[in-house]
Amino acid sequence: MPDYDFSQVDAAIIDSQLNTARVFRDVLIRLGFRRVELFDSVKAAAGLLGSVMPDLVLVDADGEDSEAFRFIRSLRNEPTVPNPFACVIVTTWAPTPALLTRVTNAGGDDLLMKPVSPKQVRDRIVSLIESRKGFVVTADYIGPDRRKSPREGAQVPVLDAPNTLRLKATGQWTQSGARMLLNEAVATITTQKRLRSSIQVAFLVEFALVGLARPVPDRMSIDHVGRIGGFLDDLLRRLGDDGDHAPVEAVARAIKTLADKVRAAAETGPVAADDRDQLQALSRALMQAVDPDRALEAMTHEVSSAVAGYRSRLEQIAQAKAAAAAALTASTAAAADEGANEPIALSAPPPAAAGTALSAG
């Protein structure tokens, strides 16, 4: 195992259990970490998101678990965080598959079970130095690649995100060099986020159109329209000073206004064909405005393929549920028939009961 130098590495530990936090701190100090800050709650650590982020964050998921995952998502997604690529290890006394899924979906790097030995902590840190996963950006996620196999459809680029833990531990750290790497990576994340958000908006519109065209719009279509605003808000807050984004902003705001109108109409009755057509046209215009160098035909094909795949999965899920319900109904009916065909045994009342009845008179 390489002899890494942690003398420049900074860490933060967020854990409401002070004794546990001190154990982690002692381990990191013995490894040679330059600075280790302790926080007894996510709220107390909120200032990290607006300052120089440590290279490594250990956050406990057992106390304020929802707060812990909100903190990780904010770290990865907020445009103002200086280093959204900091290494994050979530700690817990009770690991479960569901918790691992939450860690993964929030953007955490690893899940570490307590109690821990110094070797376990060091091994996880070494893994983050030597084999950390690349970052991916989707419409609703930024963080280490969650895929175990290639994803169908459009391929999401994998970014070799700056790893300040690795840079410092391997002696490759310079303030100016790291800042340049972080700025470039953040710019890439911003561009990718705009692209994925615009495509997601077009996807939601395309999926909803069929249901919105019905005399009584279906609930799923209305809910999909309701999700459009959140992705537009995220896109709008990522329009910085790196170019002229006036066309993107104008189209995005027009879609948001129209989506609100369409959703309100769908709650009470049919949606006008003109509004449906305009919503689709605007969603395509948004993709073109965000990525003018890419052919609109290619983008609309990507969206249509994604919608078709989504509908197919929904149909498969519905068929599986229907088959399970039919099987349950059949087995229940068979059990009832079997019980109905069994002979009923007749017997005289127990002597004690008969005696009691006679003496009562």
C-alpha positions in Angstrom: 0.0 0.0 0.0 1.4 3.4 -1.0 2.6 5.7 1.8 0.2 8.6 1.3 0.9 12.0 2.9 -2.2 13.5 4.6 -0.4 16.5 6.1 -2.3 18.9 3.8 -5.7 17.1 3.9 -8.7 18.7 5.7 -11.7 16.8 7.0 -15.1 17.4 8.6 -17.0 15.0 10.8 -20.8 15.5 11.2 -22.1 13.3 14.0 -24.5 14.0 16.9 -22.8 11.3 19.0 -19.8 13.0 20.3 -17.9 9.9 21.4 -18.2 8.4 17.9 -17.1 11.7 16.3 -14.0 11.8 18.6 -13.1 8.3 17.6 -13.1 9.2 13.9 -11.2 12.4 14.6 -8.5 10.5 16.5 -8.2 8.1 13.7 -7.8 10.9 11.1 -5.3 12.8 13.3 -3.2 9.6 13.7 -3.2 9.3 9.9 -1.7 12.7 9.8 -4.6 14.9 8.6 -3.9 18.6 8.9 -7.3 19.7 10.2 -10.4 17.8 11.4 -13.5 19.8 12.3 -16.3 18.3 14.4 -20.0 19.3 14.0 -22.8 17.9 16.2 -25.5 18.4 13.5 -26.0 19.1 9.8 -27.3 22.5 10.7 -24.0 23.4 12.5 -22.1 22.2 9.4 -24.2 24.2 6.9 -21.4 26.9 6.7 -19.2 24.4 4.9 -21.3 24.7 1.8 -20.4 28.3 1.4 -16.8 28.2 2.3 -13.7 26.2 1.4 -15.0 22.6 1.5 -12.9 20.0 3.2 -11.4 17.3 1.1 -13.2 14.6 3.1 -16.6 14.7 4.9 -17.8 11.9 7.2 -21.5 12.4 7.9 -23.7 10.3 10.2 -27.0 8.9 8.8 -28.5 7.6 12.1 -29.6 10.7 13.7 -31.0 13.3 11.3 -30.9 11.0 8.4 -33.0 13.2 6.1 -30.9 16.2 7.0 -27.7 14.2 6.2 -28.9 13.4 2.7 -30.2 16.9 2.1 -26.7 18.1 3.1 -25.0 15.7 0.6 -27.4 16.7 -2.2 -26.8 20.4 -1.5 -23.1 19.8 -1.6 -23.3 18.1 -5.0 -26.0 20.3 -6.6 -25.8 23.9 -5.3 -24.0 26.1 -7.9 -22.4 28.2 -5.1 -20.5 25.4 -3.4 -16.8 25.9 -4.1 -16.0 22.2 -4.3 -19.0 20.0 -5.1 -16.5 17.0 -5.6 -15.4 16.6 -2.0 -15.3 12.9 -0.9 -18.2 11.9 1.2 -18.4 8.9 3.5 -21.8 8.2 5.2 -21.5 6.4 8.6 -24.1 4.3 10.3 -24.6 1.7 13.1 -27.3 -0.1 11.1 -26.5 -0.6 7.4 -29.4 -1.8 5.2 -29.9 -2.1 1.4 -32.4 0.8 1.6 -29.8 3.0 3.3 -27.2 2.2 0.8 -29.6 3.2 -2.0 -30.2 6.5 -0.3 -26.5 7.1 0.0 -26.0 6.3 -3.6 -28.9 8.5 -4.8 -27.9 11.5 -2.7 -24.3 11.5 -4.2 -22.3 9.9 -1.4 -19.2 8.0 -2.2 -19.3 5.2 0.4 -21.2 3.8 3.4 -19.1 2.8 6.4 -20.5 0.7 9.3 -19.7 1.5 12.9 -17.9 0.6 15.0 -14.8 1.0 12.9 -11.1 0.2 13.2 -8.4 2.6 12.1 -7.6 0.1 9.3 -11.1 0.2 7.9 -11.1 4.0 7.9 -7.7 4.1 6.1 -8.8 1.5 3.6 -11.9 3.5 2.6 -9.8 6.7 2.3 -7.2 4.8 0.2 -10.0 3.5 -2.0 -11.2 7.1 -2.6 -7.7 8.1 -3.6 -7.0 5.2 -5.9 -10.3 4.1 -7.4 -13.0 6.8 -6.9 -15.8 6.6 -9.5 -16.2 9.3 -12.1 -19.0 11.8 -11.8 -22.1 11.9 -13.9 -24.8 14.6 -14.4 -28.5 13.9 -15.0 -31.5 16.1 -14.7 -31.9 15.2 -11.0 -28.5 14.0 -9.9 -24.9 15.0 -9.7 -22.4 12.6 -8.1 -20.4 9.4 -8.5 -21.6 7.2 -11.3 -24.4 4.9 -9.9 -24.5 2.6 -12.9 -23.2 -1.0 -12.6 -23.7 -1.6 -16.3 -24.1 0.7 -19.4 -27.3 2.6 -19.5 -29.7 2.1 -22.5 -30.4 5.0 -24.7 -28.4 8.2 -24.6 -25.0 7.9 -23.0 -24.3 10.2 -20.1 -20.7 11.4 -20.1 -18.5 10.4 -17.1 -16.4 13.3 -15.7 -13.1 12.7 -14.1 -13.9 15.0 -11.2 -11.1 16.8 -9.3 -10.3 14.9 -6.2 -8.5 17.2 -3.8 -8.0 14.4 -1.3 -6.0 12.5 -4.0 -4.2 15.6 -5.1 -3.0 16.4 -1.6 -2.3 12.9 -0.5 -0.1 12.2 -3.5 1.8 15.5 -3.4 0.2 17.0 -6.6 -1.6 19.8 -4.9 -1.1 23.5 -5.7 -3.7 26.1 -4.9 -3.7 27.6 -8.4 -3.7 24.2 -10.1 -6.5 22.9 -8.0 -8.6 26.0 -8.5 -8.2 25.8 -12.3 -9.3 22.1 -12.2 -12.3 22.9 -10.0 -13.4 25.8 -12.2 -13.2 23.7 -15.4 -15.1 20.8 -13.8 -17.8 23.1 -12.4 -18.2 24.7 -15.8 -18.7 21.2 -17.3 -21.2 20.3 -14.6 -23.1 23.5 -15.3 -23.2 22.9 -19.0 -24.3 19.3 -18.6 -26.9 20.2 -16.1 -28.5 22.7 -18.4 -28.6 20.2 -21.2 -30.0 17.4 -19.1 -32.6 19.7 -17.6 -33.8 20.9 -21.0 -34.1 17.4 -22.2 -36.0 16.4 -19.1 -38.5 19.2 -19.6 -39.1 18.0 -23.2 -39.4 14.4 -21.9 -42.1 15.4 -19.3 -44.0 17.4 -22.0 -43.8 14.6 -24.6 -45.0 12.0 -22.1 -47.9 14.1 -20.8 -49.3 15.1 -24.2 -51.2 11.9 -24.8 -53.0 12.0 -21.4 -53.6 15.8 -21.7 -55.4 15.2 -25.0 -58.1 13.1 -23.3 -61.5 14.6 -22.4 -60.5 13.9 -18.8 -56.7 14.2 -18.5 -55.2 11.4 -16.5 -53.5 12.0 -13.2 -50.0 10.8 -14.2 -49.9 13.3 -17.1 -51.0 16.1 -14.8 -48.3 15.2 -12.3 -45.6 15.1 -15.0 -46.6 18.6 -16.1 -46.3 19.6 -12.4 -42.7 18.5 -12.3 -41.6 20.8 -15.2 -41.3 23.9 -13.0 -38.7 22.4 -10.7 -36.3 21.5 -13.6 -36.8 24.9 -15.1 -36.0 26.6 -11.8 -32.7 24.6 -11.6 -31.8 25.5 -15.2 -32.5 29.2 -14.6 -30.3 29.4 -11.6 -27.4 27.9 -13.6 -27.5 30.7 -16.2 -24.3 32.5 -15.3 -22.2 35.1 -17.0 -20.5 32.7 -19.4 -22.5 33.8 -22.4 -25.7 35.3 -23.6 -28.4 33.2 -22.0 -31.3 35.6 -22.7 -32.9 33.3 -25.3 -32.8 30.3 -22.9 -34.2 32.4 -20.0 -37.1 33.7 -22.2 -38.1 30.3 -23.4 -37.8 28.7 -20.0 -40.0 31.3 -18.4 -42.6 31.0 -21.2 -42.7 27.2 -20.7 -43.1 27.7 -16.9 -46.0 30.1 -17.4 -47.7 27.8 -19.9 -47.1 24.6 -17.9 -48.9 26.2 -14.9 -51.8 27.2 -17.2 -52.0 23.7 -18.7 -51.9 22.0 -15.3 -54.6 24.2 -13.9 -56.8 23.5 -16.9 -56.2 19.8 -16.8 -57.4 19.7 -13.1 -60.9 20.7 -14.2 -61.3 19.5 -17.8 -59.7 19.1 -21.2 -56.6 21.0 -22.3 -56.9 23.1 -25.4 -55.1 21.7 -28.4 -53.3 25.0 -29.1 -51.8 25.0 -25.6 -50.6 21.4 -26.0 -49.0 22.2 -29.3 -47.4 25.3 -28.0 -46.0 23.5 -24.9 -44.4 20.9 -27.1 -43.0 23.5 -29.5 -41.6 25.6 -26.6 -40.0 22.5 -25.0 -38.2 21.7 -28.3 -37.2 25.4 -28.6 -35.6 25.2 -25.1 -33.5 22.2 -26.1 -32.3 24.1 -29.2 -31.6 27.2 -27.3 -29.5 25.4 -24.7 -27.6 23.3 -27.2 -27.7 25.2 -30.6 -24.8 23.1 -32.0 -26.8 19.9 -31.9 -29.4 19.0 -34.5 -33.0 19.3 -33.1 -34.0 16.1 -34.9 -31.4 14.2 -32.9 -32.6 15.7 -29.6 -36.3 15.0 -30.3 -35.4 11.5 -31.3 -33.6 11.0 -28.0 -36.7 12.3 -26.1 -39.1 10.1 -28.1 -37.0 7.0 -27.5 -36.8 7.8 -23.8 -40.6 8.3 -23.6 -41.2 5.0 -25.5 -38.9 3.1 -23.2 -40.6 4.7 -20.1 -44.1 3.7 -21.4 -42.9 0.2 -22.0 -41.5 -0.1 -18.5 -44.8 1.2 -17.0 -46.7 -1.3 -19.1 -44.5 -4.1 -17.9 -45.0 -3.1 -14.3 -48.8 -2.9 -14.8 -48.8 -6.3 -16.4 -46.8 -7.8 -13.6 -49.1 -6.4 -11.0 -52.2 -7.6 -12.9 -50.6 -11.1 -13.2 -49.8 -11.2 -9.5 -53.3 -10.0 -8.6 -54.9 -12.7 -10.9 -52.7 -15.4 -9.4 -53.7 -14.3 -5.9 -57.4 -14.3 -6.8 -57.0 -17.8 -8.4 -55.3 -19.2 -5.4 -57.8 -17.7 -3.0 -60.7 -19.2 -5.1 -59.0 -22.6 -5.2 -58.6 -22.6 -1.4 -62.2 -21.6 -1.0 -63.4 -24.4 -3.3 -61.3 -26.9 -1.5 -62.8 -25.8 1.8 -66.3 -26.0 0.5 -65.9 -29.6 -0.7 -64.6 -30.9 2.6 -67.2 -33.0 4.6 -68.5 -31.5 7.8 -68.1 -33.7 10.9 -71.2 -33.8 13.1 -70.9 -34.7 16.8 -73.0 -34.7 20.0 -72.5 -31.9 22.5 -69.8 -32.5 25.1 -71.2 -34.2 28.2 -70.1 -31.2 30.4 -72.0 -28.8 28.3 -75.2 -31.0 28.3 -75.0 -31.4 32.0 -74.7 -27.7 32.6 -77.7 -27.0 30.4 -79.9 -29.5 32.3 -78.9 -28.3 35.7 -79.6 -24.7 34.8 -83.3 -25.5 34.8 
